[in-house]
């Protein structure tokens, strides 16, 4: 075997490994079997079939076609099986892959690949799954990372352990193949630098295959996260807007379509604005002017539903506060609470008042009503605001965003109304969320 043939074989081998890995990755069934957290015996057999059918064919090509040695990546395949499916299944895979070689007279292939599968599977049990997927095909980076991690503190780097074990197993194969050249296939050369390349080619092939599959795995995870994010956003919509509010608003629009079509159109537009604002990706903070615009749409709909004589809205907004950033969707839950628990029980309704003002470097925001008030303790009322976000959740958001810098108080007088006060920092450090 010439040195030139060995070099060509190593280069083609890398291409064969990448091509086979990419081709298999296109099959959705293979993806499901490969990335499953747990596999049944039937699923494991299916995964083995995907891998062993084309790669056993590669061994057969190597034994029948002269000088086409790169088709045989059985050594690296058994290593991958051990890392992915465990020792016993990898032993079975090694036995299957050794079939064409056994027929060709390479009788040491079966015991060697069975033992190789068990060794690789044992290694796979010692290494975490994420470390397996993160194994890099770039040998120099693995060595550099190992030196950096272990320079100050001696510890076991499992990815470097993978690299070391694969190289040692390849050296063992090369030694057995040199001792029994017709009984076990291995690339042998008298040039030491070329032999080192042969040893290092095995972990590179394993790393390339894992890299191809891990890239696909990351893409699948990102798609799953996007889907979960969308589901969470829709769930947030359901929690932020009381279902009764939507139902009653649609009923009001339906009743106005014939008698007051223009008013029905305006309500539809405002409802669409509310839903659009809730569905889109929220910034953590928005200008108070934008928050007030959102609550205006909500209040306009409620005024139409209840009647202008029963629900009155007053605003005492300091213009200097309009550019101050506040948490998004801050006021609507408080206004909803005032209407539902304060004004709705009253026959004559009442007034909701919104106030804002600056006090030094702090902004004061108030939502007040002259309704029936809270009979129970105000803090217990925080937990019973229906299906909306609720005052309790508003308070928790403020604690997360501002810590002790925010103040949230509820003062209620039965029969006279409720006042919810929010005091937030208005300095520049909170204007760049």
C-alpha positions as CSV (number, residue, x, y, z in Angstrom):
1,X,0.0,0.0,0.0
2,X,1.6,3.2,-1.2
3,X,1.8,6.4,1.0
4,X,0.0,8.3,-1.7
5,X,-2.9,5.9,-1.6
6,X,-3.1,6.2,2.1
7,X,-3.3,10.0,1.9
8,X,-6.0,9.9,-0.7
9,X,-7.9,7.3,1.3
10,X,-7.8,9.5,4.4
11,X,-9.1,12.5,2.5
12,X,-11.8,10.6,0.7
13,X,-12.8,9.0,4.0
14,X,-13.6,12.4,5.5
15,X,-15.8,13.2,2.5
16,X,-17.6,9.8,2.7
17,X,-18.3,10.3,6.4
18,X,-19.7,13.8,5.9
19,X,-21.8,12.7,2.9
20,X,-23.3,9.6,4.6
21,X,-24.1,11.7,7.8
22,X,-25.8,14.4,5.8
23,X,-27.8,11.9,3.7
24,X,-29.1,10.1,6.8
25,X,-29.9,13.4,8.5
26,X,-32.4,14.2,5.7
27,X,-34.7,11.4,6.8
28,X,-37.2,12.5,9.4
29,X,-37.5,9.0,10.8
30,X,-33.8,8.9,11.3
31,X,-33.9,12.3,13.0
32,X,-36.6,11.1,15.4
33,X,-34.7,7.9,16.3
34,X,-31.3,9.6,16.6
35,X,-32.4,12.4,18.8
36,X,-34.8,10.5,21.0
37,X,-34.1,10.9,24.7
38,X,-35.1,7.3,25.3
39,X,-35.5,4.5,22.8
40,X,-37.4,1.2,22.9
41,X,-35.7,-1.9,21.6
42,X,-37.6,-1.6,18.4
43,X,-36.5,2.0,17.9
44,X,-32.9,1.1,18.5
45,X,-33.1,-1.7,15.9
46,X,-34.5,0.9,13.5
47,X,-31.7,3.3,14.2
48,X,-29.1,0.5,13.7
49,X,-30.8,-0.4,10.4
50,X,-30.4,3.1,9.1
51,X,-26.7,3.1,10.0
52,X,-25.7,-0.4,9.2
53,X,-27.3,-1.0,5.8
54,X,-25.2,1.7,3.9
55,X,-22.1,1.2,6.0
56,X,-22.0,-2.5,5.7
57,X,-22.3,-2.0,2.0
58,X,-19.2,0.2,2.3
59,X,-17.3,-2.6,3.9
60,X,-18.4,-5.0,1.1
61,X,-17.2,-2.4,-1.5
62,X,-13.8,-2.2,0.2
63,X,-13.4,-6.0,0.2
64,X,-14.4,-6.4,-3.5
65,X,-13.2,-3.2,-5.2
66,X,-9.4,-2.9,-5.5
67,X,-7.9,0.2,-3.8
68,X,-11.3,1.7,-2.8
69,X,-10.4,1.6,0.9
70,X,-12.2,4.9,1.9
71,X,-15.6,3.2,1.6
72,X,-15.0,1.3,4.8
73,X,-15.7,3.5,7.9
74,X,-16.7,0.6,10.0
75,X,-14.3,1.5,12.8
76,X,-15.7,5.0,13.3
77,X,-19.3,3.7,12.9
78,X,-18.9,1.3,15.8
79,X,-17.4,4.1,17.9
80,X,-20.5,6.2,17.1
81,X,-22.9,3.4,17.9
82,X,-21.2,2.9,21.3
83,X,-21.5,6.6,22.1
84,X,-25.2,6.8,21.0
85,X,-26.9,3.5,21.7
86,X,-24.6,1.9,24.4
87,X,-22.3,-1.1,24.6
88,X,-24.5,-4.1,23.9
89,X,-26.2,-2.7,20.8
90,X,-22.9,-1.4,19.6
91,X,-21.5,-4.9,20.0
92,X,-24.3,-6.2,17.8
93,X,-23.6,-3.4,15.3
94,X,-19.9,-4.3,15.2
95,X,-20.8,-8.0,14.6
96,X,-23.0,-7.0,11.6
97,X,-20.4,-4.7,10.2
98,X,-17.8,-7.4,10.3
99,X,-19.9,-9.8,8.2
100,X,-18.4,-8.8,4.7
101,X,-14.9,-8.8,6.2
102,X,-15.4,-12.3,7.7
103,X,-16.5,-13.6,4.3
104,X,-13.4,-12.1,2.8
105,X,-11.2,-14.0,5.3
106,X,-10.6,-11.2,7.9
107,X,-11.5,-13.5,10.8
108,X,-10.3,-11.2,13.5
109,X,-12.9,-8.5,12.5
110,X,-15.8,-10.1,14.4
111,X,-14.1,-10.3,17.8
112,X,-12.3,-7.0,17.3
113,X,-15.4,-5.0,16.4
114,X,-17.6,-6.7,19.1
115,X,-15.0,-5.7,21.7
116,X,-14.7,-2.2,20.1
117,X,-18.5,-1.7,20.4
118,X,-18.4,-2.7,24.1
119,X,-15.5,-0.3,24.8
120,X,-17.1,2.6,22.9
121,X,-20.4,2.0,24.7
122,X,-18.7,2.0,28.1
123,X,-17.0,5.3,27.1
124,X,-20.4,6.7,26.1
125,X,-21.9,5.9,29.5
126,X,-19.1,7.8,31.2
127,X,-19.5,10.9,29.0
128,X,-22.5,13.2,29.3
129,X,-24.8,13.3,26.2
130,X,-24.1,17.0,25.6
131,X,-20.4,16.4,25.7
132,X,-20.8,13.7,23.1
133,X,-22.7,16.0,20.8
134,X,-20.2,18.8,21.4
135,X,-17.2,16.7,20.5
136,X,-15.1,18.7,18.0
137,X,-13.4,17.2,15.0
138,X,-10.6,19.7,15.3
139,X,-7.9,18.0,17.2
140,X,-5.8,21.1,17.9
141,X,-8.8,22.8,19.5
142,X,-9.4,19.7,21.7
143,X,-5.8,19.8,22.9
144,X,-5.9,23.5,23.4
145,X,-9.1,23.3,25.4
146,X,-7.7,20.5,27.5
147,X,-4.6,22.5,28.3
148,X,-6.6,25.6,29.2
149,X,-9.0,23.7,31.5
150,X,-6.4,21.6,33.3
151,X,-3.5,24.1,33.5
152,X,-4.5,25.3,37.0
153,X,-6.5,22.3,38.3
154,X,-6.1,18.7,37.5
155,X,-9.3,17.1,36.4
156,X,-10.8,14.8,33.8
157,X,-11.8,16.5,30.6
158,X,-14.3,14.0,29.1
159,X,-14.2,15.3,25.6
160,X,-10.4,15.0,25.6
161,X,-10.9,11.5,27.1
162,X,-13.0,10.6,24.0
163,X,-10.2,11.8,21.8
164,X,-7.6,9.9,23.7
165,X,-9.6,6.6,23.8
166,X,-10.5,6.7,20.1
167,X,-6.9,7.3,19.1
168,X,-5.8,4.4,21.4
169,X,-8.3,2.1,19.9
170,X,-7.2,3.0,16.4
171,X,-3.6,2.3,17.5
172,X,-4.7,-1.1,18.8
173,X,-6.4,-1.9,15.4
174,X,-3.3,-0.8,13.5
175,X,-1.1,-3.0,15.7
176,X,-3.3,-6.1,15.3
177,X,-3.6,-5.4,11.6
178,X,0.2,-5.1,11.3
179,X,0.6,-8.4,13.2
180,X,-2.1,-10.2,11.2
181,X,-2.4,-8.2,7.9
182,X,-4.9,-10.6,6.3
183,X,-7.1,-11.1,9.4
184,X,-7.9,-7.5,10.2
185,X,-8.1,-4.5,7.9
186,X,-6.0,-1.4,8.9
187,X,-4.0,1.3,7.1
188,X,-0.3,0.7,7.8
189,X,2.7,2.7,6.7
190,X,6.4,2.8,7.5
191,X,6.4,6.6,7.7
192,X,5.7,7.7,11.3
193,X,4.2,11.1,10.4
194,X,1.8,9.4,8.0
195,X,0.9,6.8,10.6
196,X,0.1,9.6,13.1
197,X,-2.3,11.0,10.5
198,X,-4.0,7.6,10.2
199,X,-4.4,7.5,14.0
200,X,-5.9,11.0,14.1
201,X,-8.2,10.5,11.2
202,X,-10.5,8.3,13.3
203,X,-11.5,11.0,15.8
204,X,-11.8,13.5,13.0
205,X,-14.3,11.3,11.2
206,X,-16.3,10.7,14.4
207,X,-16.2,14.4,15.1
208,X,-17.4,15.4,11.6
209,X,-20.4,13.0,11.8
210,X,-21.3,14.3,15.3
211,X,-20.9,17.9,14.0
212,X,-23.3,17.3,11.1
213,X,-25.9,15.7,13.3
214,X,-25.5,18.2,16.2
215,X,-26.0,21.1,13.8
216,X,-29.4,19.5,12.8
217,X,-30.1,18.8,16.4
218,X,-29.6,22.5,17.4
219,X,-31.8,23.6,14.5
220,X,-34.6,21.3,15.6
221,X,-34.3,22.6,19.2
222,X,-34.5,26.2,18.0
223,X,-37.7,25.4,16.1
224,X,-39.1,23.7,19.2
225,X,-38.2,26.8,21.3
226,X,-39.9,29.1,18.7
227,X,-43.0,27.0,18.9
228,X,-43.0,27.0,22.7
229,X,-42.5,30.7,22.7
230,X,-45.5,31.2,20.4
231,X,-47.6,29.0,22.6
232,X,-46.5,30.9,25.7
233,X,-47.4,34.2,24.0
234,X,-50.9,32.9,23.1
235,X,-51.2,31.6,26.7
236,X,-50.2,35.1,27.9
237,X,-52.9,36.6,25.8
238,X,-55.5,34.4,27.3
239,X,-54.3,35.4,30.8
240,X,-54.0,39.1,30.1
241,X,-57.5,39.6,28.7
242,X,-60.5,38.4,30.6
243,X,-62.5,36.0,28.3
244,X,-65.7,37.7,29.5
245,X,-64.4,41.0,28.3
246,X,-63.8,39.6,24.8
247,X,-67.2,37.8,24.8
248,X,-69.1,40.9,26.0
249,X,-67.2,43.2,23.6
250,X,-68.1,41.0,20.6
251,X,-71.7,40.9,21.7
252,X,-71.7,44.7,22.0
253,X,-70.3,45.1,18.5
254,X,-72.9,42.7,17.1
255,X,-75.7,44.7,18.7
256,X,-74.3,48.0,17.3
257,X,-73.7,46.8,13.8
258,X,-77.3,47.7,12.6
259,X,-78.2,50.7,14.8
260,X,-74.7,52.4,15.1
261,X,-72.4,50.8,12.5
262,X,-69.8,53.6,12.8
263,X,-69.5,53.0,16.6
264,X,-69.3,49.2,15.9
265,X,-66.5,49.8,13.5
266,X,-64.6,52.0,16.0
267,X,-65.0,49.3,18.7
268,X,-63.7,46.7,16.3
269,X,-60.7,48.8,15.5
270,X,-59.9,49.3,19.2
271,X,-60.3,45.6,20.0
272,X,-58.0,44.8,17.2
273,X,-55.5,47.3,18.6
274,X,-55.6,45.6,22.0
275,X,-55.2,42.1,20.5
276,X,-52.3,43.3,18.3
277,X,-50.5,44.9,21.2
278,X,-50.8,41.7,23.2
279,X,-49.8,39.4,20.5
280,X,-46.7,41.2,19.3
281,X,-43.3,40.8,21.0
282,X,-43.3,43.1,24.1
283,X,-40.5,45.3,25.1
284,X,-39.9,45.1,28.8
285,X,-40.4,48.9,29.1
286,X,-42.5,51.3,27.1
287,X,-43.1,55.1,27.4
288,X,-46.0,56.0,29.6
289,X,-47.7,57.6,26.6
290,X,-47.8,54.3,24.8
291,X,-49.1,52.5,27.9
292,X,-51.9,55.2,28.2
293,X,-52.8,54.8,24.5
294,X,-53.2,51.1,25.1
295,X,-55.5,51.7,28.1
296,X,-57.5,54.3,26.2
297,X,-58.6,51.6,23.7
298,X,-59.5,49.4,26.6
299,X,-61.4,52.1,28.4
300,X,-63.2,53.3,25.3
301,X,-64.6,49.8,24.8
302,X,-65.7,49.5,28.4
303,X,-67.4,52.9,28.3
304,X,-69.5,51.8,25.3
305,X,-70.3,48.5,27.0
306,X,-71.3,50.0,30.4
307,X,-72.6,53.4,29.0
308,X,-71.0,56.8,29.4
309,X,-73.4,57.6,32.3
310,X,-72.3,54.5,34.3
311,X,-68.5,54.5,33.6
312,X,-66.7,57.8,33.6
313,X,-63.0,58.2,33.1
314,X,-60.9,61.1,34.4
315,X,-57.2,61.7,33.7
316,X,-54.7,63.9,35.6
317,X,-51.5,63.2,33.6
318,X,-48.4,65.3,34.0
319,X,-47.0,65.9,30.5
320,X,-43.5,65.5,32.0
321,X,-44.3,61.8,32.7
322,X,-45.2,60.8,29.2
323,X,-41.7,59.9,28.2
324,X,-40.9,58.0,31.3
325,X,-40.5,54.3,30.7
326,X,-42.7,52.0,32.6
327,X,-43.3,48.2,32.4
328,X,-45.5,47.2,29.5
329,X,-49.1,46.2,30.2
330,X,-49.0,47.8,33.6
331,X,-52.2,49.8,33.9
332,X,-54.8,47.7,32.1
333,X,-55.0,45.0,34.9
334,X,-55.4,47.7,37.5
335,X,-58.2,49.4,35.5
336,X,-59.9,46.1,34.9
337,X,-59.8,45.4,38.7
338,X,-61.4,48.8,39.4
339,X,-64.2,48.3,36.9
340,X,-65.0,44.7,37.8
341,X,-64.7,44.8,41.6
342,X,-65.3,48.5,42.3
343,X,-67.8,49.9,39.8
344,X,-69.7,47.0,38.3
345,X,-71.4,46.0,41.5
346,X,-72.8,49.6,41.8
347,X,-76.1,50.4,40.1
348,X,-75.0,53.9,39.3
349,X,-71.5,52.9,38.3
350,X,-68.7,55.4,39.0
351,X,-65.5,57.0,37.9
352,X,-62.0,55.6,37.2
353,X,-59.3,58.2,37.6
354,X,-55.8,57.9,36.2
355,X,-53.0,60.2,37.6
356,X,-49.3,60.6,37.0
357,X,-46.8,63.1,38.3
358,X,-43.0,63.4,38.9
359,X,-41.5,63.7,42.3
360,X,-37.9,64.4,42.0
361,X,-36.4,61.3,40.2
362,X,-39.4,59.2,40.7
363,X,-42.7,58.8,38.9
364,X,-46.0,58.4,40.8
365,X,-48.9,56.6,39.0
366,X,-52.3,56.1,40.5
367,X,-55.5,54.2,39.5
368,X,-58.4,55.2,41.7
369,X,-62.2,54.5,41.6
370,X,-65.1,55.5,43.7
371,X,-66.7,52.1,43.7
372,X,-67.8,49.7,46.5
373,X,-64.2,49.2,47.7
374,X,-62.6,46.0,49.0
375,X,-64.4,44.5,52.0
376,X,-61.6,42.0,52.6
377,X,-58.0,43.1,53.4
378,X,-56.4,44.8,50.4
379,X,-53.6,42.3,50.3
380,X,-56.0,39.4,49.9
381,X,-57.7,41.2,47.1
382,X,-54.5,41.0,45.1
383,X,-55.2,37.3,44.7
384,X,-58.7,37.4,43.5
385,X,-58.8,39.6,40.4
386,X,-60.3,37.0,38.0
387,X,-58.7,35.7,34.9
388,X,-56.6,38.8,34.0
389,X,-53.0,39.3,35.0
390,X,-54.3,40.6,38.4
391,X,-52.8,43.1,40.8
392,X,-50.8,40.3,42.4
393,X,-49.0,39.6,39.2
394,X,-48.4,43.3,38.6
395,X,-46.8,43.5,42.0
396,X,-44.6,40.5,41.3
397,X,-43.4,42.0,38.0
398,X,-42.5,45.2,39.7
399,X,-40.5,43.3,42.3
400,X,-38.6,41.4,39.6
401,X,-37.9,44.5,37.5
402,X,-37.1,47.0,40.2
403,X,-36.5,45.1,43.4
404,X,-36.9,47.4,46.4
405,X,-36.8,50.5,44.2
406,X,-40.6,50.1,43.4
407,X,-43.5,50.6,45.7
408,X,-46.9,49.2,45.2
409,X,-49.7,50.0,47.6
410,X,-53.5,49.4,47.8
411,X,-55.7,51.6,50.0
412,X,-59.4,50.8,50.0
413,X,-62.4,52.1,52.0
414,X,-65.5,50.0,51.8
415,X,-68.3,52.0,50.1
416,X,-65.9,54.8,49.1
417,X,-63.5,53.2,46.6
418,X,-60.0,51.9,46.1
419,X,-56.7,53.6,45.3
420,X,-53.8,51.7,43.8
421,X,-50.5,53.6,43.9
422,X,-47.3,52.8,42.0
423,X,-44.0,54.6,42.6
424,X,-41.1,53.8,40.2
425,X,-37.7,55.2,39.5
426,X,-37.7,57.6,36.6
427,X,-34.0,58.1,36.2
428,X,-32.0,57.3,33.0
429,X,-30.8,53.9,34.2
430,X,-34.3,52.6,33.8
431,X,-34.8,54.1,30.3
432,X,-32.7,51.5,28.4
433,X,-34.3,48.2,29.1
